[in-house]
């Protein structure tokens, strides 16, 4: 009897702990469903420099630079950092009219080092705003204007709506992955913005006032260097803001090996930031009574959607089994409630933003996608990926 009561208490505590990310996720989805705020009028934007870090991107760099060129204004510049390239990325970028600098280093590899190298070059003639666009991305029309105007207006880092899609027909896992990406990079930041919260930096389509990017700690080999940069800036009082009006798009890789490598890097990087930064950021926000930083800390505490669904389902199943063994009905009802709330939030996100990529019947099979990532999450605790690896897109 004593053992059953103790297990029941532990289950209850697990329900309470999991309730935090589930409720944060749900509140963000609910806020995203609110009507859009009245936008500000068009305003002249400052000149800018677009910084494009590129490592062996010969296949796609020309398409990226062409979309950028259509949005440039007099005084703007495009700087490509051909970083540790073994192909003709630099030559193809120059052929498209971009300013190109090349960097080679035996040990310092990764996007963070490329960005630091590019910013150092820009110090010769600092622009008011620096926009970072990955070499495999295309900007939607008007994105540069929206990013630069928002950056000048707020004086804060700005994150565009960064989406990824698949080329051609794709299976269930691919469709669910595209939906999950929309939830993470569009729906939740949209909801956070309506709550008055900052957002996380998500990798491409980022704008910075020169004073911030010039002093930012860029040179590192983090596998989620953009996410880490956003958290560092937020804790220093310069939290990023979401700009839904600016869009940037890329495509998922096509080979199974590249998909697995990319997902491992993203998932391990995300979990690493959660484990290392969420609690210290929460403590800092409470000490300072900084409610915007608190919102970002709570947002960071939400694990990847597949893992969140997996944890909620596993806790419900465990509570149900142990409930029959005598631990009591309280944890069972609590776990049922969490699973129901999370399911409703996912359904709302799908209804608003996912129907174009995910059929209704796919939602019923989505838990299998979550289970397919179990090995990635288990490896986080046994063989956590810490080294930056470029995703192969060939």
Buried (B, 14 or more C-beta within 10 A) or exposed (E): EEEEEEBBBEBBEBBEEBBEBBBBBBBBBBBBBEEEEEEEEEEEBBBBBBBBBBBBBBBBBBBBBEBBBEBBEEEBBBBBBBBBBEBBBBEBBBEBEBBBBBBEEEEBBBBBBBBBBBBEBBEEEEBBBBBBBBBBBBBBEEBBBBBBBBBBEBEBBBBBBBBBBBEEEBEBBBBBBBBBBBBBBBBBBBBBBBBEBBBBBBBBBBBBBBEBBBEBEBBBBBBBBBBBBBBBBBBEEBBBBBBBBBBBBBBBBBEEEBBBBBBBBBBBBBBBBBEEBBEEBBEBBEEEEBEBBBBBBBBBBBBBBBBBBBBBBEBBEBBEEBBEEEBBEBBBEBBBBBBEBBBEBBBBBBEBBBEEBBEEEBBEEBBEBBEBBEEBBEBBEEEBBEEBEBBEBE
